[in-house]
Structures are given as structure tokens and as C-alpha cells.
Amino acid sequence: GNLLKGKRLMNEAKEQGLSNAEYILVEGEMAFLKKEYRKALGDFKKAKETAADEEVRQKGASFYAKTCITLTDYQEAIKTLEAKGEYELADWMNLAFAYKCTGNWKKSKELLLQAVLYYPEDYRLYMRLCYLECELQDRKPQALKDYSQLKVYYDKAVSLFLSYYIHPYSFNCTIKLFSCIHSSFPVFP
């Protein structure tokens, strides 16, 4: 239903002046939503390479990298995002994730910490740091594990999340989210 309506609206927009690159970008988004990742990848690549508008090129690069990650081509995602230069929050998180998936945990953590400087109030960065720290500690011998930094990230994520997203209707969802996360690592006093 919504994809058909979207396709119709896209055709109308193209008739009214939507650029070819913008049209291709939206086509890619629709393909991605339909899990047609190879088509989406081609559309995003074409949009990032042919768009006259800088914003369309940047979005094309971001979506291209996201699709590369979905297809587990982490090196291509890294190459694309590093060439992009300007990062939105999703770019920072995707780049950090791609580095983690290639085994470069240190670079992943550095990127997330850099992103915190630009987005200090976004709990998702601290959640990613929390997960990453948990994974890093899990890789160490028992005698060397130290979860103190993980607790710092966790507490910050919870604090930010609760200060911005808590309201009566979402309280149960919030509790479920953080209890799930909390079960991933040791309980802290």
C-alpha cells in the first residue's frame, strides 16, 4: 500500500521537477525498504556519483554505506563514509560499526567518542559505547576484565534516555529496553 502510493507520488514529483538523482535516491530507499539491497546499492551509488546537489550526494553516500553494511561489505562502507567527510549521527554510528565488524575495535571506540563531542545528548552513542565496551571486556581473560567504564557509559545512556524519552506511555518499553541491555553484562552495585 504505502510503497505503491510512494511510487505514484514520486512519479508526480518527477513530473514537477524532481531531479533524476533525487528520483534515483528515492528509488533506492524504496528498494531498501523492500529488502532489494542490490538494487538499492546501485541506486545509491548512482545518486552519490551523479547528483548535482551536494545534499543529495551526501545522502546517497550515507545510504550507500548503510546498504554496504547490510550486505556485510564493511570495507566499502568504511571507504565511502571516510570519503564523505561530513558525518551525521547515523554516519558516525555506521562507521564505528563497520570498523568493529572488521576487528578494529579501537577505531570504533574512537569514532563513537568523537561523535559524542558533536552529539553529547544522544543516548544511542553511549549505548553503542556500552555494547562495545562489554564486547571488549568479554574478549579479555577473566582476571583482566574491568567493567567500570562500561558502567559509566551505561549510566550516561540511561540518564539521557530517561531525561528525553520517558513519558507515561513509554515507561514499560523503556524498562524492557534497559533490562534487556542490563542482562548483557554483570549487575553493578
N, C-alpha and C positions, 0 to 999 in steps of 0.2 A: 503494500500500500504506500508507505512513505517513500520508498525508492522510486516507484512509478511517478508519484507526484513530484519528487525531486527532479527526475529526468524531464518531465514536462516543463517545470519551472526553469530548468537550465536552458532548454531549447528556446523558451521565450526570452530569457536574459541574453542569450547569444544573438537573437534577432534584434535586440535593443542595444547591442554594443558591447557585450561581454567579450573580452579579448580571447583569442584562441588559447593562449597559455592558461588563462583563468579557467576556461572551459575544460581544458585537459586536467588541470589541478582538481577540479570538482569531480570530473570523471574518475580520477584516481581515488578520491575519497570514497566515492560510491563503490568502486571495485573493492577497496579495502574493507568497507562495511559488509560486503557480500563475501568476504574471505577469498577474493580473487587476487591474491597477493602478487602474482607475477604480472598481471595486467596493471595493478596499482603501481608496482615498481616502475614499469615502463612509462606510465603516465606521469608519475612524479619526476622521473629523470628528465623527460621531455620538457615538463614545465620549468624545472630548475635551470635547464640549459637554454631554453628559448624565450623565456619571458622578458619582455622589455621593462616591466615594472619590478623594481627591486624587492618589494614586499612579496610578490608572487614567487620570485626566485628563492627568497628566504624560506617561505612556506613550503615550496616544492622540495628544497633541500631537507628541511625538517621531516616532512612526511616520507621522503625517500629513505632517510636514515632510520626512521621508525619501522618502515617496511623491511629494510635490511635486517634489523634486529629481529623482527617477527620471523624472518626466513633464516635466522641464525648466521647471517653474514656479518659478523661483528667487525671485522677489519674494514669492510666497505662502509659501514655505519660510522666508524671512527674517522676514516679518511674524509667522508662527506661532512661530518659535523666540524671537524677541525678546519676544513677549508672554508666553512661557512663564516667562522669568526665571531659573529654576533649570536649570543645564545639567549633563548627564552628559557623559562624554568624547565619545560619538558626536554629541551636540548641538553641542558646540564645533566638531568637525570638519565636520559638515554645514553649520553656519552659515558657517564660514570658506570652505567650498567654494562655497556659494551666492553669497557676496559676490564671490569670484573669478570665478565664471561671469557675474556682472553687470558685470564690469570694475572692481570696486572692490578692487584688489589690496592697497592699503594697509590697508583694514579687515580683509581676510582675514588678512594677516600679523599685525596687532594682535591679532586673536582667537586665533590659534594661539599667540602669545607669552603671552597671558593664560592660556590653557589649560595651558601649561607650568607656570605657578605652582601650579595645582591638581593636575596630573598630571606631576610632574617626571621620573618614572622610566619614562614610557611612550614607547617609541621611535617609535611611529606619529606623534606630534606633530612630532618632529624630521624624520621622513621627509617629512611634508607641508610643513614649512618648507623642507626641501631642494628638493623639487619646485617649490614656489612661487618660491624664490629663483632656481632655474635658469630658470624661465619669465620672471621679471622681468629677469634678465640677458640672456636671449635677445632681449628686446624692445629692448634698447639698441643704439646704434651700436657697432661693434667697439672703437673707441678708448675707450669709456666702460665697457666690461664689466669687472666685478670679481667674481671668483668666491670671494673669501676668506671671506665669510660663509657661502656655500654649503658650503665645506669644513668650517667649524665645525659646521654642522647635520649634515652627513653623518657626520663623525667621531663626534659625540654619538649619532646614531641607530645606527650600527654598534656602538659601545661598549655602549649599553643593550641592543640586540638580542642581542648575543653574551653579555652577562652574565646574561640571563634566559632565553634561549630555546635556547641551544646545548646539545646533547647528542648522543651518537654517531649516533642515528637521524636527526637533523635537520640534520646538518652539510652534506650535499650540497645540501639545499634552501636552507639559509642562504647558501651560496656562490652558488648560482644567483640568488637574490633580489638580493643585493648586487652581483653582476656585472652584472645587468640594469640596476639603478639607476645603477651607476657608468658604464655606457656612455652614459648620457643627458647627461653633461657632461664637460668636459676632465679628463684624468688629472692628479692632483696629485702633486708630488714627495714 
